[in-house]
Amino acid sequence: MIRRFSYDEPHRRLRVTFTSGDVYDYAGVPPEVEAAFRAAFSKGRFFASDIRDRYPYRRVEVSVTESS
């Protein structure tokens, strides 16, 4: 589900790249949530329960296969 992610602590922005290639930014994510996400055994499960639908987001990049 999740290919990789990065965190911009000063802006509290979590950027998540999914295995589909789609990239989303999640705003207002506290550092402790990012740390727990990084430490989680199952990134997908943690994302679904603790990030998705809890923070505002925007799509920043669409996978090449979808836009073709």
Secondary structure, DSSP 8 states (H G I E B T S, - for coil): -EEEEEEEGGGTEEEEEETTS-EEEEES--HHHHHHHHH-S-HHHHHHHHTTTTS-EEEEE--HHHH-
